[in-house]
Amino acid sequence: MSSKFFYAYLIGAFVALGLAVWQLISTTPRVSTPVGFLYVVPALILFYMAYKVYHEKNDSELM
């Protein structure tokens, strides 16, 4: 992975999180848990990938 993807992962994660919140707000009376997880899981994966890329970049600067 390259550190140039850090901001792309971060932006994608915030967009996915925004979509999850929008889904929660738009279906408030009848919120479906499995559908909610389908919106939250990609956001969590993208946040994790941004975290890994950021630490990989910092570790390479130390060496």
C-alpha positions as CSV (number, residue, x, y, z in Angstrom):
1,M,0.0,0.0,0.0
2,S,1.2,3.5,-0.7
3,S,0.8,6.5,1.5
4,K,-0.7,8.5,-1.3
5,F,-4.0,6.6,-0.7
6,F,-4.3,7.8,2.9
7,Y,-6.6,10.8,2.0
8,A,-8.6,8.7,-0.5
9,Y,-9.3,6.1,2.1
10,L,-10.2,8.8,4.7
11,I,-12.5,10.6,2.3
12,G,-14.2,7.3,1.3
13,A,-14.6,6.3,4.9
14,F,-16.3,9.6,5.8
15,V,-18.6,9.3,2.7
16,A,-19.5,5.8,3.7
17,L,-20.2,6.9,7.3
18,G,-22.3,9.8,6.0
19,L,-24.3,7.3,3.9
20,A,-24.8,5.1,6.9
21,V,-26.1,8.1,9.0
22,W,-28.4,9.1,6.1
23,Q,-29.8,5.6,5.9
24,L,-30.4,5.6,9.6
25,I,-32.2,9.0,9.5
26,S,-34.2,8.2,6.4
27,T,-35.6,4.9,7.8
28,T,-36.0,5.9,11.4
29,P,-39.3,4.2,12.2
30,R,-38.2,0.9,10.8
31,V,-34.4,0.6,11.1
32,S,-33.1,-2.7,9.8
33,T,-30.0,-3.9,11.6
34,P,-28.5,-6.1,8.8
35,V,-28.9,-3.2,6.3
36,G,-27.3,-0.9,8.9
37,F,-24.3,-3.2,9.1
38,L,-24.0,-3.3,5.4
39,Y,-23.5,0.5,5.4
40,V,-21.2,0.6,8.5
41,V,-18.8,-2.2,7.6
42,P,-17.3,-0.5,4.5
43,A,-16.7,2.7,6.5
44,L,-14.9,0.7,9.2
45,I,-12.8,-1.1,6.6
46,L,-11.8,2.2,5.0
47,F,-11.0,3.8,8.3
48,Y,-8.8,0.7,9.2
49,M,-7.0,0.9,5.8
50,A,-6.3,4.7,6.3
51,Y,-5.0,3.9,9.8
52,K,-2.7,1.2,8.4
53,V,-1.4,3.4,5.6
54,Y,-0.7,6.3,8.0
55,H,1.3,4.1,10.4
56,E,3.2,2.5,7.5
57,K,4.2,5.9,6.3
58,N,5.4,7.0,9.8
59,D,7.3,3.8,10.4
60,S,9.2,4.2,7.1
61,E,10.1,7.8,8.0
62,L,11.7,6.6,11.3
63,M,14.1,4.2,9.5
